[in-house]
Structure formats: C-alpha cells, structure tokens
Amino acid sequence: MSRPAASFPALLSLVVALASSMLVGCGDSGAAPKLSIASAGKAPRQRLDELAARYGEAKSYQDAGELRFLVDGAPEEEFRSLPFSVAFEQPNRVRIHALDTTSVADGKRLTSVVQSLPGQVLVRDCPKKLTLESLMSDEMLRDAMRGQLQVELPQLQLLTSADGLATLARESTPTQLSDSEFLGSKCWRIALDGPAGRSVMWIDQTSGLLVKYEFPLEEIRKRFPLARLWAEFRGAKINDSINAVAFQTELPEEVKLVSKLIMPPPNEPHPMLGKPVEGYSFLTLDGTALGNQSLAGKVVVLDMWATWCGWCFEGLPLLNKVYGQYAENDQIAFLAVSKDDSTVTNAAVKEAFQKHDLALPIVRDHEQVTDRVFQVEGLPTTIVIGRDGTIQDYHVGYDPNLAQTLPAKLEKLLTGENLAKAELEAYELQKQEFEARLSEVLIEPEQPAADSAAAPPREPAEPATVASEAGPSFE
C-alpha cells in the first residue's frame, strides 16, 4: 500500500475572472515618489503619521504577500507560510484572498466565500465606502479572515479605517529601531510596545509603504506556542492602475447565495458505517490466522498503522492505554493492523512497538485486506466492529481524545447499543436542521433583464480559480 497523501475536505473556490498577470496596468502615473532618506531625525510617531497618510490618500493599493509563523523551538528555516493578496481601489472595489476566505467587491455587490463552508456564497450590498467593519460584517467570515490566531492584516486597517493606525498602535509606545533591509530595500523599523506585546513595522524608505509587520505575541502565546509571527507585503504598491476584471466574479451555478453564512453539518459518516463486514483475516507475528470467524461475537477494535506513519505513533499510545483497561475482558479484541508491505520484517514491526513501549497485539495485512474490505484509504484509521459483525465506529486520522471517548463506546457496545444507527440518525437530523437554517438566509439569484435575450452573447473572460489555503492548525 502506498503512503497516503494528506487528505483535506473539498474546497469551494470562488471563480474570479482574472489571471494574476492582468492585475497591474501599464501606466506609471501612480508611481510612488521617492522619500527623503535624509530625514533621519524624525520622531517615530511622525513616521507613523506619514505612513497612515500614505495609505489614507492612496487611490489604489495592491500586494501579494505571505503570513509567516515559527513554532517555539523550531529552526529559523522551518517557518510555515500562508499566502494572501489584496487589490484595493477607492472607494469600494476590492479583491482579497486571506487564509480561508476570498472577498470581491465591484462597487455594487460584495461577495465572499469561506472555503471550509462549501456551497455558500455570502452576498451583500456594497457600501459607498468600504471599511474593515463592512468587509467583516458576517461573524463567520470575520473569524475565518482572522484565522485561529485572530489577527487582522494591517494593510487592510490602514486602507479602510480612518483610525487604522490608532488601532495598530493602541496604547503602545513607539520606539525607533536601527534601520534594516528587506528584499534589498532599506527600511525604517519602528517598534510598538503595548499590552499585547511588541509589534514592529518595517517601512520602505523609498515607497513609504509597509513591507513587513511583526505581530505582537503576548496574547497569542497564551493559546499557541509561537516564537514569531509576521507578514511580508511583497510587491506592495499604491496608485498603479488595476485592471477592472480584478473586481469581477463569476459564480458556479450550484452554489447557494446567502445573506449570512451558516455552519454546515459535520462531515458525512463513512459509507461503511453500519454495514456488515465481509470475511477478513490477518496473520499474527507467529503466523496464526486471525479474522472474523475466530473473533465472531466479540467487539473488535482495529487500528491500521505502519512503521513509517508518524501520526500513528501519536495515537497508538492512547489506544494502548485503552487496551490496558480491557486486556482481561475476553469480549473485546484489540488488533494493531500493520499495513507495512512484506519487505518490512516482523522483527522490524515488533521493534517499532517496543521502541514506543506498546503492548497491543500486532497482526500483519500482507494482502491489504483492509483496503478491500474496510475501504481504508489513509493512516491512521481506527475501526470498531460490533458483536453482530457490523461496523459501529469508523475514524480516519489522529484522535487526541481517543483515550476518553473509546471506552465509553466500548461499554455501550457491550450492553447492546447500536452506535452506528445513533450516529447516522444524528447526522440526518443535523443535516435537516442545516437545510432549515439555510432556507432562512437564501437569496434569490438576480434575474437577467427582460431584453437580455436580444443582446449578443458576451465572450467570457478566461476564469482563474482561486483557492487560498486554510489557516494553520495548532491542535
């Protein structure tokens, strides 16, 4: 069995009639004037005021940057990054890709999607002047734009808020740091020390624009073990023309237009849940066959793993703990099913368990029975079979709560409860509740004008699918 690739939920992409090469116009009428580097004597507060004025007076702005973070203890080169981009034109046209979201305003309509909320497109009337509040007027959209770290991109605050700088510098004392370089350009660096910690603004000495921003970490570190968090605004420029096609959207027919984003039901249960299991058989390390016939009438816990699977060895100690609780119960069987191919010896498999101090019974699946019978597509996968031979629980991936949740499930199965039936019924109920909530916020699509049939068909622009990455997971 080949190593499974990382699996992600299907993402809904907002189709934007835009190729990235079409964003910037050819004119240089908005070229940024050179600023005086000789003004070294200016106070930090004065530099910040000039920065705020630069953004406040900008007719347009665009960038394509990255949000970067480094976990405590990790080497500097092991930072992780998430792309973002902003194209903004006063007073109310914008295109933003940020974390899990895409928002586009054409001056009349403001459209947003959150890719983890598939099938929904949030549609609002575009205000005469965009503000950060109007961009984030929906609660779920706001949370998605901020991500788990709950941070906002500072260039949006500077562009859309009359007091954007006041928000960034709230209750902070500015300090001039030594000048430095970013991507070959000299920068002023101004630190802001406040209740949330220290942030640092890197201001390009030529363009006067923010090219790097180090976020304060005082509050963030209470929730996530981060050593650094910063944004890089690559290609930041103001007053360059932006092709109008950047602010156009083309929506797939199958999406639902909504006035408010609604949390969807949980992922649909695995199709094997509640289904009877066909014949299966594994080999113990001493060559004994063990399968559905020898295990009939018992509750069976199967955990699929491999010696190369790192996440498997995060979850196996938790399963080993549960196994210790039921080791003397002959009504429950635990099997750690090795998915390693036959080139990996039994000794190597056994050594992997000894290294992690695991006592779970090991069986080999040389014939990849689990792929055919149980439709296993990724590791780790934990499956619980009831006494009646039907699959009662099916979980793909590492479960940090397994040591607490699995014993409760086993106790219910021993008393004859049907967990699969209860889960399937609960899912159907949640699905119905979601459909009911969705019907309350649905917006009817705009109908074409009555004389549109007489108009010649318009050649559509070549669409480019935009799919921004989801925010970082620190669970």
Secondary structure, DSSP 8 states (H G I E B T S, - for coil): -------------EEES--GGGSB-S--TT------TT-TT--HHHHHHHHHHHHHT-SEEEEEEEEEEEETT--GGG-EEEEEEEEEETTTEEEEEETTEEEEEESSEEEEEETTSTTEEEEEE--SS--HHHHT-SHHHHHHHHTTTT---HHHHHHH-TTHHHHHTTT-EEEEEEEEEETTEEEEEEEEEETTEEEEEEEETTT--EEEEE---TTGGGTS-EEEEEEE-TT-EES--B-GGGG-EE--TTSEEESS----------TTTT-B----EEEETTS-EEETTTTTTSEEEEEEE-TT-TTHHHHHHHHHHHHHHHTT-TTEEEEEEE---TTS-HHHHHHHHHHTT----EEE-TT-HHHHHH---SSSEEEEE-TTSBEEEEEES--TTHHHHHHHHHHHHHTT--HHHHHHHHHHHHHHHHHHHHHHHB-------GGGGGS--------EEE---------
